[in-house]
Amino acid sequence: MLTLSPDLQTPLVSQIVDGLRGLIAGQVLKPGSKLPSIRAFAASHGVSVFTVVEAYDRLVAQGWLVSRANAGFFVKRRGDEAAPAVGAGAERPVPRFDARWYLKQIFENRNLPLKPGCGWLPHDWLFGDAVRRSMRQLSADGPELDGYGLPHGHMALRMVVAESLAEHHLVVDAEQVLLTQGSSQALDLVARKLVQPGDVVLVDDPGYPNLMFMLRYAGAHTLGVPRTPVGYDLPALEALLTQHKPKVFFTQPRLQSPSCSVASMAHLHRLLQLAEQHGFMLVENDLYADMDSTARPSLASLDQLNRVIYLGSYSKTISPNLRTGYLLARRDLLDELVQIKMVSGLTSSEITERITFGVVTDGRWRKHLKSLRERLAEAHRHVGRRLDSLGFELFHEPEAGMYLWARHPDLPDSAVLSQEATAEGIMLGPGQLFLAEPRPTGWLRFNVSFSEDERLWRFLAHRIELGQQAA
């Protein structure tokens, strides 16, 4: 169909995209005609199936092709997205994916039997005993029910945060720590301070859906910086900086969601150099730090909060319902962030913060974290092997953190797959949800702590078999 050359500077994916667009524009491929299956195209052109998956995904996103569940890829014709014709043999349209709708469904469907796409840990992986002990102690001491907490948050917990970060070479005192209702409120406060309507803002791509929605509501123009297994696509980042002059970059260098990639020391240093050179701020969301068994520097420890605002959270490792996070910044910025916190929601909950303080000062806290890291590492190995055995491509295998980011050549649209899974009581994490510019993709986020049930693997194997039959 096409002549491809691996010797050209143009990537093979781009050669396929450009070639097929030319064939469609020239009417060589007619509207409604079916393209070769992913495997057939890969075999006939001597390229990997994942190269073809990426090319077909791009053509769908650009409006040249449509993907039909269990049928394949077709040249788009006018009216492909209109209501289907009534009558025998009419094809069911692929449901349009709405990321905001799906994000809402994640929380409303939290009681589905299987949740490999969720963003929290199972009940028995959390530190429930310490939470109950802390609540009993708080009750015995008599919680203060009148008035509000301190604007910065509970002093004792702020001191613990400062002491724990000092162990990781980030030198601060308690006055530079602002407690928040989870990392989401911290991100919101920073966005309110730094971002104005029309500002160009960089985010990880793939990245954190809540953050992207938050920035768009603030009127920001968000641009994605592609992630790699070792951090960032630095040439792409430098091109974005030169062309768009962004104001701030919100990023997760460590155990990033959804890819679980970890930025190397070289990438952290280069990112700080670029921030200084181009004059933008960095917001480091390090909420998975407690799940990392490897001691690593953070952007904030290298920068000492000059151009970096640092965010953390206890919600992932203690309980998502406690909603206790924290934010660190240089003093002038922190004073303004405290004011924004007070204006937008008064103080955070001192009762919650005192419960969290009791947990992190519990004598078994460090043992809990060590056990959690070991359990996650084992789950990573097991789930990674299962995905590999089914033919999935794994983006990265850190054996730490909560997630694996993977795709399969015979499951080209993870949004359709996720809708089919929901009907069978399975919550998946479709890749479109995490992209800076949502488009059809085969990538899926697997939470390894929820991905060891055989019903998940039977579902995936069956869907792969249907995809291969359709091809």
C-alpha positions, 0 to 999 in steps of 0.5 A: 500500500505504501513504501516506507523507509526506516533510513529517512529522518521522518519517523515511520509513524509519520510516514504512515500517517502522511502516506495514508492521508495522501491516498485518502485525499487522492481518492485512492482509498474511498470513503467507507473503505476498510483499511488492512488490519493492524497486524496485516499492515505491520506484516506487509510493511515490515514494521511493528504493530505498535507503530501501526497502532500509533499511526491509525490512532493519529489518523482517527484523531485527525478525522481521516479514519473511524474506528469501529469496535470489533470491525477495524478501521475505515476511511471516514465519510461524511455523516459517520458520526451522525445517528445510525440508519434504522433498519436491519444490518445498521451498524452501532456507532462507537460511543463518543468518549467524554472525559469529564463524564468518565471521570464522574463515572469513576467515582460513581462506579467505585462499587463495581466488583473489579476496579483495575482502573481506579486511583486508590489502594484496596482497603486492606492495603491502607493503614487502617489500624493506625487510623482507628488508634488515632481517632480513639486518641483524638476522641479521648483528648476531646476534639475542639469542635468550635472555631476553625483551625490555623490558616497554615494547618495543624502545627504539629503535622506541619513540623512532621512534614518539615522534618521528613522532607529534611531527610530528603535534603529539602530544608524548610521549617514549619512556617513554609508548610501549608496543609491542604485538603489533599493534593487536589486543593493544593493544585487548585490554590497554585493554579489560582495564584499563577494562572490567568485566562489565556496563559500558556501552561505545560502539563505532563502528557499523558498526565493527571486529568483533574489538573487538566480540567482545573487549568482549562476551567481557569482559562489556561491554554494547556500544552502537553510535554510528552513523557518518556520512561526516563522523564521528558521528551526534552527536544519537544519540551524545548520546542514548546518553550521557544514557541509558546513561552509558558508561565508554569509547568505542572509535573510529576517527576516521580512515579508519574500517573498514569505512566509511572515513569521516573525522571532521571537526575539528568532530566531534573537538572535540565528542567531546572536549567530550562526554567531559569533560562525561560523564566517559568515556574515548576509545580512538582506534584510528588504525591507518590513519594512514600511509595518509592523504595529508592531514595531520589532527589526531587526538583524541590530539593535541587532547587530549594523552592526557588522556582519550584512549588512542592506538593505532597499528600498522605491520601494515597498511603493512609486513606483517600477519605482523610484528604490531607495534603501539603504544599511548600513554597518560598515564603513570599509565595506561601503567604499569598497561597495562605490568603487564597486558601482562606478566601476560597474555603477558610481553613482545612480540617484540623480534626482530619489533620490531627488524625493524620498526625497520629498516624504518621507518628505511630510507631508502625508508620515506617513499617507500614510504608516498607510493607506497602512498597514490597507489596506494590513491587510484587504486584507490579511483577505479577501484573506485568507478567500477565500483561506481557503474556497477553501481548501488551506493550508496557511503557515502563516497569518501575516495580514501584508506585501504583500503575502500569501504562500499557496497550495492545495492538488488538485493542485499539480504542481503550474508551470503547473497551472501558465502556464494554468492561463497565457493563461486566462490572469492571472499571478500567482506566482508558488512555484518553482520560489522561491525554492533554488532547483527548483522542482515541488511543489503545493505552490503558492505566492499570492499578496493580493493586486491583489487577490480580483478579482472574475475571479481569484477565478472562475479559481482556483475553476474550476482547483480544480474541474478538479483535483478532477475529475481526482483523 
